[in-house]
């Protein structure tokens, strides 16, 4: 007569599997969101560094004194 208890146990196991699946999907979504936010922040930082380097290199080129060209001796 243990066959009557079997379907109730199966329903409980199925419910636990569903809960575990939902928890795992939630954790994956949280990690995905955190990674996307991190990538966006890194992209902003690289853009800022690129702008700073462009400004620094452009400023260095305009501040250089023009060196006279050596004249050829006759």
MODELLER restraints for C-alpha pairs under 7 A, 6 or more apart:
rsr = mdl.restraints
at = mdl.atoms
